[in-house]
């Protein structure tokens, strides 16, 4: 596994360990794909072992191997709990092998179509670029100007998915109320490239990133607000390597500052809420307390923690494009279904999220679990907007 820089000794140590399959208290399985399928091939060590064998010609390519490789959501649970000190190497190994799969022209049809749609249309659904700003029809928001303080990067999900669009609208309403100077790119916005990066298509990722960086610089963008933790992650951690040095904020960071400064006034809201940590906000960028502090700032709101939280949180299953492909779906052990049950067990009436991907996954899970009358999923921006308006 030359490109992944993985030695046979590291591989053996990883496979023989298996510690990352579990929660830190060993009560449950914390690797989403292992939880779903319960085979050793679906946790980090088993997956890497098969990848290594394939690259060395010991096993042949197959549809089953492809499924094993791409059911990893790159949630970083294995990195968080690795006692061997491999740290970020595990995710890098997996994305590197995915890159090799793509270079050899072996990407499964759903992965190939996902990437090709982004290449052609700038979004994974293959929808028209002219429809990217359709969500703004009944919202007061304008195109970004060089004199604006912030560029609001909306992202693919909040541009095209009906439920995720509501998140964008609620955030825009809050920012308008505070008088902040901001704008969007509208139909000129392009995919951020995070899922492309995680799927191993580094050439397409670089093309997207360079196009976005060029556009941002042409418009004299200095500060970027992202709706999605996925966008935040790639723009904050990978764009600088290509010359894209911007101040990047996830919207919860900005709301937190606005609440602390008194620019957002919150009304009493008596409700029990539990919060789900998004992987790309939490494990990738260590933002755990900011969303919780926002929720606690609402008078009357009671914040209840799920047993698995912060670094020990359980992935919704939407990473690496699974918010569309849902390779872990179809079972009561699907990560999103497991997680909404955990949320309900806290006694909360609201499952708060800070990620459009999580929103989409949990909305689907509530239907599958027939829990739509028991629990509601709300983005933090929606909770804050409603508290302000109340």
C-alpha positions in Angstrom: 0.0 0.0 0.0 2.7 2.4 -1.1 0.5 5.5 -1.7 -1.1 5.1 1.7 2.3 4.5 3.4 0.9 1.6 5.3 3.3 -1.1 6.5 2.3 -4.7 7.1 3.3 -4.3 10.8 0.9 -1.3 11.2 -1.8 -3.3 9.4 -1.4 -6.3 11.7 -1.4 -4.1 14.8 -4.6 -2.3 13.6 -6.5 -5.5 12.8 -5.4 -7.3 15.9 -6.5 -4.5 18.1 -10.1 -3.7 17.2 -10.5 -1.2 20.1 -12.1 1.4 17.8 -15.1 -0.8 17.2 -16.4 0.1 20.7 -17.5 3.1 22.7 -15.0 4.1 25.3 -17.0 2.3 28.0 -17.3 -0.9 25.8 -21.1 -0.8 26.1 -21.8 -0.6 22.4 -20.3 -0.5 19.0 -19.2 3.0 17.9 -18.0 2.3 14.4 -21.1 3.0 12.3 -20.4 0.5 9.5 -19.4 -2.3 12.0 -22.6 -1.5 14.0 -24.6 -1.9 10.9 -23.1 -5.1 9.4 -21.3 -6.8 12.4 -18.5 -8.3 10.3 -14.8 -7.7 11.0 -14.3 -6.5 7.4 -16.4 -3.4 8.2 -14.3 -1.8 11.0 -11.0 0.0 10.3 -8.6 -2.9 10.8 -10.6 -5.4 8.7 -11.2 -2.8 5.9 -7.5 -1.9 5.8 -6.5 -5.6 5.7 -8.7 -6.2 2.6 -7.5 -3.0 0.9 -3.9 -4.1 1.5 -4.6 -7.6 0.1 -6.3 -6.1 -3.0 -3.4 -3.7 -3.7 -0.9 -6.6 -3.4 -2.9 -8.8 -5.8 -3.9 -11.3 -3.1 -7.6 -10.8 -3.7 -9.6 -9.7 -6.8 -11.8 -6.7 -7.1 -15.5 -7.3 -6.5 -18.7 -5.6 -5.8 -18.6 -6.7 -2.2 -15.1 -5.3 -1.8 -16.3 -2.0 -3.2 -19.1 -1.9 -0.7 -16.7 -2.5 2.2 -14.4 0.3 1.0 -17.2 2.9 0.6 -19.3 2.1 3.6 -16.8 3.9 5.7 -18.3 7.3 6.5 -14.8 8.8 7.5 -16.4 9.8 10.8 -13.0 9.6 12.5 -14.3 7.4 15.3 -11.3 5.0 14.7 -8.9 8.0 14.9 -10.5 9.3 18.1 -10.2 5.9 19.9 -7.0 4.5 18.3 -4.6 3.3 21.1 -1.9 2.6 18.6 -1.3 6.3 17.8 -2.1 6.0 14.1 -4.3 9.1 14.5 -5.2 10.8 11.1 -3.3 8.1 9.3 -6.3 5.7 9.3 -8.6 8.1 7.3 -5.7 9.0 5.0 -5.1 5.3 4.3 -8.7 4.8 3.4 -9.1 7.9 1.2 -5.8 7.0 -0.5 -7.0 3.5 -1.5 -10.3 5.0 -2.7 -8.1 7.2 -4.9 -6.5 4.1 -6.3 -9.9 2.6 -7.0 -10.9 5.7 -9.0 -7.5 5.8 -10.9 -8.1 2.2 -12.0 -11.6 3.1 -13.2 -13.2 0.7 -10.7 -15.5 3.1 -8.9 -19.0 1.6 -8.3 -21.8 3.2 -10.4 -23.2 5.2 -7.4 -19.8 6.7 -6.5 -19.0 7.4 -10.2 -22.3 9.2 -10.7 -21.9 11.2 -7.5 -18.5 12.4 -8.6 -19.5 13.0 -12.2 -22.5 15.1 -11.2 -20.3 17.3 -9.2 -17.8 17.6 -12.0 -20.5 18.6 -14.5 -23.1 20.4 -12.4 -21.3 21.4 -9.2 -23.6 19.3 -7.1 -24.0 15.5 -6.4 -27.6 15.3 -7.8 -26.8 16.6 -11.3 -29.3 19.5 -10.9 -29.1 22.7 -12.8 -26.6 25.3 -11.6 -29.3 27.9 -12.3 -31.4 26.3 -9.5 -28.8 26.8 -6.8 -30.3 30.1 -5.5 -34.0 29.0 -5.9 -34.3 28.8 -2.1 -33.9 32.6 -1.8 -37.2 33.4 -3.6 -39.0 34.4 -0.4 -35.9 35.4 1.7 -34.2 38.8 1.9 -30.7 38.0 0.9 -28.4 39.5 -1.8 -25.3 38.6 -3.7 -22.0 39.1 -2.0 -20.1 42.4 -2.5 -16.4 43.1 -1.8 -17.5 45.5 0.9 -19.4 42.9 2.9 -18.0 41.5 6.1 -18.9 37.9 5.4 -19.6 35.5 2.6 -22.3 33.1 3.6 -21.3 29.8 1.9 -24.6 27.9 1.7 -23.4 24.5 0.3 -25.0 21.9 -1.9 -27.5 20.4 0.6 -28.9 23.7 1.8 -29.1 24.9 -1.8 -31.1 21.9 -3.2 -32.6 19.8 -0.4 -36.0 21.2 0.7 -35.5 20.5 4.5 -31.9 21.8 4.5 -33.0 25.0 2.7 -35.0 25.9 5.8 -31.7 25.9 7.7 -30.3 28.5 5.3 -33.4 30.6 5.5 -33.4 30.6 9.3 -29.8 31.7 9.5 -30.3 34.4 6.9 -33.2 35.8 9.0 -31.0 35.8 12.1 -28.2 37.6 10.4 -30.5 40.1 8.8 -31.9 40.9 12.3 -28.4 41.6 13.7 -27.5 43.9 10.8 -24.4 42.0 9.8 -23.1 42.8 6.3 -23.1 39.6 4.3 -24.0 38.1 1.0 -24.1 34.8 -0.9 -22.8 33.6 -4.3 -26.1 32.3 -5.5 -25.9 30.4 -8.8 -22.1 31.2 -8.9 -21.5 29.0 -5.8 -19.8 25.7 -6.5 -19.4 22.5 -4.5 -16.9 22.8 -1.6 -15.3 19.5 -2.4 -15.2 17.9 1.1 -17.1 14.7 0.0 -15.0 14.5 -3.1 -11.9 14.6 -1.0 -13.2 11.9 1.3 -14.1 9.7 -1.6 -10.5 9.9 -2.8 -11.0 11.9 -6.0 -8.1 14.3 -5.2 -7.9 15.6 -8.8 -11.5 16.8 -8.8 -11.2 18.1 -5.3 -8.2 20.2 -6.3 -10.0 21.6 -9.3 -13.1 22.5 -7.2 -10.9 24.1 -4.4 -8.8 26.1 -6.9 -12.0 27.4 -8.6 -13.5 28.4 -5.3 -10.3 30.0 -4.0 -10.0 32.0 -7.2 -13.6 33.2 -7.0 -13.3 34.2 -3.4 -10.1 36.1 -4.1 -11.7 37.9 -7.1 -14.5 39.1 -4.8 -12.1 40.1 -2.0 -13.6 37.6 0.4 -11.9 37.8 3.8 -14.3 35.9 6.1 -16.5 32.9 5.3 -19.5 31.6 7.2 -20.4 28.0 6.4 -23.7 26.2 7.1 -22.2 22.8 6.9 -19.4 21.4 9.1 -18.3 19.6 6.0 -17.7 22.9 4.2 -16.1 24.3 7.3 -13.7 21.4 7.5 -12.4 21.5 4.0 -12.1 25.2 3.7 -10.4 25.6 7.1 -8.0 22.7 6.9 -7.4 21.9 3.2 -7.9 25.1 1.2 -4.9 26.9 2.9 -2.6 24.2 1.3 -3.7 25.5 -2.1 -3.4 29.2 -1.2 -6.9 29.7 0.2 -6.2 31.5 3.5 -9.5 32.9 4.6 -11.0 33.2 8.0 -13.6 30.4 8.1 -16.4 30.2 10.7 -19.0 27.6 11.2 -22.3 29.5 11.7 -22.5 28.3 15.4 -19.3 30.1 16.2 -20.7 33.4 14.8 -24.1 32.9 16.6 -22.2 32.2 19.8 -20.3 35.5 19.5 -23.5 37.4 18.6 -25.3 36.1 21.6 -22.4 36.9 24.0 -22.2 40.5 22.6 -26.0 41.0 23.1 -26.8 41.4 19.4 -29.1 38.4 19.6 -31.8 38.6 22.3 -33.4 35.3 23.3 -36.8 34.6 24.8 -37.8 32.0 27.3 -38.4 28.6 25.7 -39.4 25.7 27.9 -38.3 22.6 26.0 -36.1 19.6 26.5 -33.4 19.3 23.9 -30.6 16.9 23.2 -27.7 17.8 20.8 -25.9 15.6 18.3 -22.2 16.3 17.6 -21.5 16.3 13.8 -18.3 14.5 13.0 -16.8 17.2 10.9 -17.5 19.8 13.6 -16.5 17.7 16.5 -13.8 15.0 15.8 -12.3 16.9 12.9 -12.3 20.4 14.4 -12.9 19.9 18.2 -15.9 22.2 18.4 -18.0 20.6 21.1 -18.9 23.2 23.6 -19.9 26.2 21.4 -23.2 24.7 20.1 -24.0 23.6 23.7 -23.3 27.0 25.1 -25.7 28.5 22.5 -28.5 26.1 23.5 -27.9 26.7 27.2 -28.1 30.5 26.6 -31.9 30.1 25.8 -33.8 30.7 29.1 -36.0 27.7 30.0 -34.3 25.3 27.6 -33.1 22.1 29.3 -30.2 20.4 27.6 -30.0 16.6 28.0 -27.0 14.7 26.9 -27.1 11.4 25.0 -24.9 8.7 26.5 -22.6 9.0 23.5 -21.5 12.6 23.1 -18.6 14.8 22.1 -15.6 12.7 21.0 -17.5 9.5 21.8 -20.5 10.5 19.7 -22.1 8.2 17.2 -22.0 9.2 13.5 -25.4 9.8 11.8 -24.1 7.8 8.8 -24.1 10.6 6.3 -20.4 11.2 5.7 -18.5 10.5 2.5 -21.6 11.1 0.4 -23.8 8.7 2.3 -26.4 11.4 3.0 -27.4 10.6 -0.6 -26.2 7.1 -1.3 -27.1 5.7 2.2 -24.9 2.7 2.0 -25.6 1.9 5.6 -29.4 2.1 5.4 -32.1 -0.6 5.4 -31.8 -1.9 9.0 -32.7 -1.0 12.5 -28.9 -0.9 13.1 -28.5 1.8 10.5 -26.6 4.7 12.3 -29.3 7.3 11.8 -32.0 5.1 13.3 -29.8 4.0 16.2 -29.1 7.7 17.0 -32.7 9.0 16.9 -33.6 6.2 19.3 -30.8 7.3 21.6 -32.0 10.9 21.4 -35.6 9.9 22.3 -34.3 7.8 25.3 -33.0 11.1 26.9 -36.5 12.3 27.3 -35.9 15.2 24.9 -38.6 16.4 22.6 -36.1 18.1 20.2 -33.0 16.6 18.6 -30.8 19.6 17.8 -28.3 19.5 15.0 -25.7 21.8 13.5 -25.3 20.1 10.1 -27.5 19.8 7.0 -26.3 16.2 6.4 -27.3 15.2 10.0 -30.7 16.9 9.5 -31.4 14.9 6.3 -30.3 11.6 7.9 -32.3 12.0 11.0 -35.5 13.2 9.2 -35.3 9.9 7.3 -34.7 7.9 10.4 -37.7 9.4 12.2 -39.9 8.1 9.4 -38.3 4.7 9.4 -38.7 4.5 13.2 -42.3 5.9 13.1 -41.2 8.5 15.6 -42.4 11.7 13.9 -44.9 12.4 16.6 -42.4 11.7 19.4 -39.3 13.7 18.4 -38.6 16.6 16.1 -35.2 17.5 14.5 -34.3 21.1 14.5 -31.2 22.9 13.5 -29.7 25.2 16.1 -30.3 28.2 13.7 -34.0 27.3 13.7 -34.1 27.1 17.5 -32.4 30.4 17.9 -34.5 32.1 15.2 -37.7 30.9 16.9 -36.5 32.1 20.3 -35.7 35.5 18.9 -39.0 35.9 17.1 -40.9 34.6 20.1 
